[in-house]
Amino acid sequence: MTVTATFYDQRTSTTFSASPFQIAARSQVAFDNILQSLFGKTLSQATYGPIRFDSTGSILVAANVNM
């Protein structure tokens, strides 16, 4: 299936869309530092906010925030 992630930057009220990516059936994808790897943003830029995932099929998203 195809997944598209959209980041809503709360500091600047700007929306950033990542390039769509593929996930095979019954598999998983992990991102270390998703702000940087998908959106090119860093915490040092005071960037924060929710990320929405839209997909062409059913997905389960789990998140963990560490600072």
C-alpha positions in Angstrom: 0.0 0.0 0.0 1.0 3.6 -0.4 1.4 5.9 2.7 1.6 9.6 2.7 2.7 11.5 5.8 1.8 15.2 6.5 3.4 17.2 9.2 1.6 20.1 10.8 4.2 22.5 12.3 2.6 24.2 15.2 5.3 26.9 15.5 4.9 28.3 12.0 1.3 27.0 11.2 2.8 25.4 8.0 2.0 22.0 6.5 4.7 19.8 5.0 3.9 16.7 3.0 6.5 13.9 2.7 7.0 11.9 -0.5 4.6 8.9 -0.5 6.3 5.6 0.4 5.3 1.9 0.0 4.7 -0.6 2.7 4.2 -4.3 1.8 1.4 -6.3 3.3 2.0 -7.6 6.9 5.3 -5.7 7.2 6.4 -2.7 9.1 8.5 0.5 8.7 10.4 2.3 11.5 11.7 5.9 11.3 14.4 7.2 13.7 13.8 10.9 14.0 10.9 11.1 11.6 10.9 14.9 11.6 14.4 14.9 10.0 14.2 11.7 7.9 10.8 12.5 6.3 10.4 16.2 6.5 14.0 17.6 6.9 13.1 19.4 10.1 14.9 19.3 13.5 14.0 20.0 17.1 16.8 22.7 17.2 14.5 24.6 14.8 11.8 24.5 17.5 9.8 22.4 15.1 6.9 20.3 16.7 3.4 19.2 15.9 1.3 16.2 14.9 1.8 14.0 11.8 -1.1 12.6 9.9 -0.7 9.3 7.9 -3.0 8.6 5.0 -2.9 5.3 3.2 -4.5 3.2 0.5 -5.2 0.5 3.0 -5.6 -0.1 6.7 -2.6 0.7 8.9 -1.7 0.8 12.6 0.6 3.7 13.7 2.6 3.6 17.0 4.6 6.5 18.2 7.2 7.2 20.9 8.6 10.7 21.7 12.0 11.0 23.4 13.8 14.2 24.1 
